[in-house]
C-alpha cells in the first residue's frame, strides 16, 4: 500500500482517481486543487507519492515541483497530465519529477508508475520517453526560456489565463508595479513586445498548458 496525495483542479477527476487508487489497495491521504496547500499538506500527511496535474486553473503544477525540490521533500512526484509537450516532460524532469504519465495512458500504466516510484525508481512510459528524447534533440532556439525564474514562469501562466497585474499581485502578495516589472523583464528576455506577443509565444512554445 502506498500513501498518495492527489493534486488536480477537477473534482470529478480527483474523485475518480481516488476510487481507482483505493480499489488497487493504495491509501489517498489528501487532495488539493491548487499548489498553495499541496506541498505542506502532503508532507504533513506523510504521503509517499504525489500525483500531480500540470494544469491547475490559473496556477501551474511546475510550482509544486519547484516547491517540493526547494523543501527537499521526501514525497516523490508523478506528473499525470494531458500535456504531450516535449518541453513539459523535460521541465518536469529538471524539477525532480520521478514519473510522467499521460492521462490517456490507462489505469494499468498509472498503477505501474506508482509502484515503481514508491519503490524508489523512475517511471516514464514509452510514449513519454519518446517525448523526452524529442526535447533533448530539438534545436536549441529557445534558450531564453531557460533563463526564466520559477516566479517568472508562474506569472506567465497567470497572464496567459487573462489575469491583470492587480489580480496577479493579490494572489502572489506583490504590488501591481512589481508584477509589471516582472512582465517587462519576461518580455525583454523572450524578445517579445506586448502581452499579446507574450501569450502567443508562451502557448506556442508549450511553456504553459492551454
C-alpha positions as a Python dict, from the first residue, in 0.01 Angstrom:
ca = {
    (1, 'X'): (0, 0, 0),
    (2, 'X'): (128, 344, -96),
    (3, 'X'): (22, 669, 70),
    (4, 'X'): (-81, 904, -215),
    (5, 'X'): (-168, 1272, -234),
    (6, 'X'): (-367, 1395, -538),
    (7, 'X'): (-333, 1740, -698),
    (8, 'X'): (-578, 1814, -980),
    (9, 'X'): (-808, 2111, -1038),
    (10, 'X'): (-1106, 1898, -1147),
    (11, 'X'): (-1305, 1745, -862),
    (12, 'X'): (-1454, 1469, -1077),
    (13, 'X'): (-1106, 1352, -1176),
    (14, 'X'): (-984, 1360, -818),
    (15, 'X'): (-1284, 1150, -713),
    (16, 'X'): (-1229, 904, -997),
    (17, 'X'): (-859, 871, -924),
    (18, 'X'): (-924, 821, -555),
    (19, 'X'): (-1168, 540, -628),
    (20, 'X'): (-923, 375, -868),
    (21, 'X'): (-630, 400, -629),
    (22, 'X'): (-821, 275, -327),
    (23, 'X'): (-961, -19, -522),
    (24, 'X'): (-598, -107, -606),
    (25, 'X'): (-509, -112, -236),
    (26, 'X'): (-348, 231, -202),
    (27, 'X'): (-438, 498, 53),
    (28, 'X'): (-527, 850, -62),
    (29, 'X'): (-419, 1073, 228),
    (30, 'X'): (-539, 1404, 81),
    (31, 'X'): (-631, 1606, -227),
    (32, 'X'): (-583, 1962, -346),
    (33, 'X'): (-688, 2168, -646),
    (34, 'X'): (-408, 2427, -640),
    (35, 'X'): (-41, 2450, -531),
    (36, 'X'): (-69, 2655, -211),
    (37, 'X'): (-182, 2378, 21),
    (38, 'X'): (-47, 2079, -171),
    (39, 'X'): (317, 2058, -63),
    (40, 'X'): (275, 2136, 306),
    (41, 'X'): (-27, 1909, 340),
    (42, 'X'): (136, 1621, 154),
    (43, 'X'): (434, 1642, 389),
    (44, 'X'): (218, 1670, 700),
    (45, 'X'): (23, 1360, 598),
    (46, 'X'): (342, 1170, 514),
    (47, 'X'): (247, 1097, 155),
    (48, 'X'): (493, 879, -32),
    (49, 'X'): (378, 970, -382),
    (50, 'X'): (207, 1281, -518),
    (51, 'X'): (1, 1254, -837),
    (52, 'X'): (23, 1598, -994),
    (53, 'X'): (-150, 1759, -1289),
    (54, 'X'): (38, 2038, -1466),
    (55, 'X'): (-268, 2250, -1546),
    (56, 'X'): (-416, 2381, -1222),
    (57, 'X'): (-651, 2655, -1338),
    (58, 'X'): (-467, 2984, -1305),
    (59, 'X'): (-166, 2811, -1150),
    (60, 'X'): (84, 2551, -1265),
    (61, 'X'): (195, 2212, -1139),
    (62, 'X'): (551, 2324, -1204),
    (63, 'X'): (513, 2547, -898),
    (64, 'X'): (450, 2236, -689),
    (65, 'X'): (754, 2057, -831),
    (66, 'X'): (970, 2361, -761),
    (67, 'X'): (845, 2383, -403),
    (68, 'X'): (899, 2011, -344),
    (69, 'X'): (1257, 2049, -458),
    (70, 'X'): (1310, 2367, -256),
    (71, 'X'): (1191, 2194, 59),
    (72, 'X'): (1385, 1876, -22),
    (73, 'X'): (1058, 1693, 39),
    (74, 'X'): (1055, 1315, 67),
    (75, 'X'): (729, 1279, -127),
    (76, 'X'): (801, 1171, -486),
    (77, 'X'): (602, 1332, -766),
    (78, 'X'): (437, 1159, -1060),
    (79, 'X'): (306, 1405, -1317),
    (80, 'X'): (-35, 1294, -1450),
    (81, 'X'): (-135, 1521, -1735),
    (82, 'X'): (-283, 1559, -2083),
    (83, 'X'): (23, 1752, -2196),
    (84, 'X'): (232, 1586, -2466),
    (85, 'X'): (465, 1885, -2495),
    (86, 'X'): (827, 1765, -2500),
    (87, 'X'): (919, 2083, -2313),
    (88, 'X'): (683, 1992, -2030),
    (89, 'X'): (840, 1648, -1992),
    (90, 'X'): (1190, 1797, -1986),
    (91, 'X'): (1092, 2068, -1738),
    (92, 'X'): (919, 1819, -1508),
    (93, 'X'): (1230, 1601, -1502),
    (94, 'X'): (1452, 1903, -1443),
    (95, 'X'): (1239, 1997, -1141),
    (96, 'X'): (1264, 1650, -994),
    (97, 'X'): (955, 1458, -1107),
    (98, 'X'): (1005, 1084, -1062),
    (99, 'X'): (745, 990, -1320),
    (100, 'X'): (535, 1129, -1604),
    (101, 'X'): (212, 962, -1716),
    (102, 'X'): (-33, 1082, -1981),
    (103, 'X'): (-397, 1079, -1876),
    (104, 'X'): (-495, 871, -2178),
    (105, 'X'): (-236, 602, -2099),
    (106, 'X'): (-476, 388, -1897),
    (107, 'X'): (-509, 272, -1539),
    (108, 'X'): (-256, -10, -1568),
    (109, 'X'): (27, 225, -1663),
    (110, 'X'): (-64, 469, -1386),
    (111, 'X'): (-60, 194, -1123),
    (112, 'X'): (269, 66, -1262),
    (113, 'X'): (414, 415, -1231),
    (114, 'X'): (302, 448, -869),
    (115, 'X'): (455, 112, -776),
    (116, 'X'): (785, 199, -945),
    (117, 'X'): (813, 546, -793),
    (118, 'X'): (712, 426, -445),
    (119, 'X'): (994, 171, -472),
    (120, 'X'): (1245, 446, -543),
    (121, 'X'): (1262, 409, -920),
    (122, 'X'): (1164, 644, -1201),
    (123, 'X'): (885, 574, -1446),
    (124, 'X'): (838, 712, -1797),
    (125, 'X'): (627, 508, -2036),
    (126, 'X'): (732, 451, -2400),
    (127, 'X'): (536, 748, -2532),
    (128, 'X'): (674, 981, -2264),
    (129, 'X'): (1028, 854, -2320),
    (130, 'X'): (989, 949, -2687),
    (131, 'X'): (871, 1298, -2587),
    (132, 'X'): (1174, 1336, -2361),
    (133, 'X'): (1400, 1235, -2648),
    (134, 'X'): (1235, 1497, -2868),
    (135, 'X'): (1308, 1760, -2604),
    (136, 'X'): (1673, 1656, -2588),
    (137, 'X'): (1721, 1655, -2965),
    (138, 'X'): (1515, 1966, -3050),
    (139, 'X'): (1704, 2265, -3190),
    (140, 'X'): (1812, 2495, -2909),
    (141, 'X'): (1641, 2805, -3045),
    (142, 'X'): (1450, 2866, -2722),
    (143, 'X'): (1738, 2910, -2474),
    (144, 'X'): (1576, 3230, -2347),
    (145, 'X'): (1309, 3022, -2174),
    (146, 'X'): (1576, 2851, -1967),
    (147, 'X'): (1667, 3190, -1815),
    (148, 'X'): (1320, 3239, -1667),
    (149, 'X'): (1290, 3201, -1291),
    (150, 'X'): (1010, 2993, -1134),
    (151, 'X'): (837, 3319, -1038),
    (152, 'X'): (855, 3445, -1397),
    (153, 'X'): (711, 3118, -1526),
    (154, 'X'): (434, 3145, -1267),
    (155, 'X'): (348, 3495, -1383),
    (156, 'X'): (342, 3390, -1749),
    (157, 'X'): (90, 3120, -1660),
    (158, 'X'): (-131, 3374, -1488),
    (159, 'X'): (-101, 3624, -1775),
    (160, 'X'): (-200, 3356, -2027),
    (161, 'X'): (-507, 3286, -1814),
    (162, 'X'): (-609, 3651, -1850),
    (163, 'X'): (-523, 3789, -1506),
    (164, 'X'): (-437, 4157, -1471),
    (165, 'X'): (-130, 4281, -1287),
    (166, 'X'): (-354, 4377, -995),
    (167, 'X'): (-513, 4031, -978),
    (168, 'X'): (-175, 3860, -1005),
    (169, 'X'): (-43, 4084, -731),
    (170, 'X'): (-324, 3987, -496),
    (171, 'X'): (-260, 3615, -545),
    (172, 'X'): (120, 3642, -516),
    (173, 'X'): (124, 3913, -248),
    (174, 'X'): (305, 4156, -478),
    (175, 'X'): (226, 4513, -577),
    (176, 'X'): (88, 4569, -929),
    (177, 'X'): (402, 4773, -1003),
    (178, 'X'): (622, 4476, -911),
    (179, 'X'): (415, 4248, -1133),
    (180, 'X'): (450, 4496, -1420),
    (181, 'X'): (827, 4491, -1366),
    (182, 'X'): (826, 4112, -1387),
    (183, 'X'): (621, 4122, -1705),
    (184, 'X'): (856, 4374, -1866),
    (185, 'X'): (1158, 4166, -1766),
    (186, 'X'): (999, 3849, -1909),
    (187, 'X'): (921, 4018, -2239),
    (188, 'X'): (1276, 4153, -2262),
    (189, 'X'): (1423, 3808, -2200),
    (190, 'X'): (1198, 3649, -2463),
    (191, 'X'): (1227, 3931, -2716),
    (192, 'X'): (853, 3998, -2746),
    (193, 'X'): (661, 4322, -2732),
    (194, 'X'): (329, 4344, -2555),
    (195, 'X'): (114, 4097, -2367),
    (196, 'X'): (-38, 3952, -2686),
    (197, 'X'): (304, 3854, -2815),
    (198, 'X'): (397, 3708, -2477),
    (199, 'X'): (81, 3495, -2464),
    (200, 'X'): (123, 3367, -2819),
    (201, 'X'): (486, 3273, -2763),
    (202, 'X'): (421, 3105, -2429),
    (203, 'X'): (141, 2892, -2571),
    (204, 'X'): (324, 2811, -2896),
    (205, 'X'): (640, 2704, -2716),
    (206, 'X'): (449, 2491, -2465),
    (207, 'X'): (570, 2687, -2164),
    (208, 'X'): (216, 2671, -2031),
    (209, 'X'): (-65, 2422, -2087),
    (210, 'X'): (-352, 2579, -2277),
}
